[in-house]
């Protein structure tokens, strides 16, 4: 069995615009965010999705609506799959992003998220954030992947061979998936743009990344 999944990052939100940590907290799409979602819909308009999933956040629900509206086919109603929500940042939710990663990384001589994941890894950054969280509410790497793996298990149980599936998800989640399943792709220097598409082929025992972070009209979809 093999099926295709198009992971789309939601459109820009207010917290994205203000460079705030946004994991399990939520905020509305900006005007640019609506345009991001419309653009994603245009890029995927000819794909007849068998199933559509989104995380349980308002920002993915809104993005999903615009993608469905642009599609040329009669599509099923989206289902909520909480497993593919964003990484949970615990105490740091809503904080200034640069300040947060400085606080997490400073004890390890890292002043930014990029420095932290370059010197260590995306995996390590989750564990270091949980260690820095005074409430220990941030997700560590084991907790993150337990949740994500449950999402893939759900997809495998519910999809059939040849299905085309849309999953509207989040930036760090998509970046982490590509980092794990396609380590040859440089996700350190290239984070997924709002409204971007990442295509994967999933079979019974492996996941292959076809492309990552496509958002330009001239790119393949």
Number of C-alpha atoms within 10 A of each C-alpha: 12 17 19 22 23 25 26 32 29 31 30 24 22 17 20 19 12 11 14 19 23 25 21 16 15 18 15 18 24 17 12 16 23 21 18 25 29 22 22 29 24 18 24 20 18 13 17 17 21 15 19 21 23 28 23 20 22 16 25 26 19 19 28 28 15 19 23 24 15 18 18 14 13 11 15 13 12 18 14 18 19 17 20 25 26 22 24 21 24 21 17 25 18 21 16 15 20 14 15 23 22 18 17 24 21 13 11 14 12 19 18 19 20 16 17 23 18 15 14 13 15 22 17 14 21 23 16 20 25 22 16 19 17 12 11 14 16 26 20 21 18 12 14 21 18 11 15 20 13 15 17 15 11 13 18 18 10 9 17 13 12 12 16 19 22 25 24 31 30 28 23 17 21 24 22 19 18 24 19 14 14 17 12 9 16 13 22 16 8 11 16 21 18 24 32 24 29 24 21 21 17 19 14 11 8 9 20 14 20 14 17 23 24 20 21 13 11 8 10 10 18
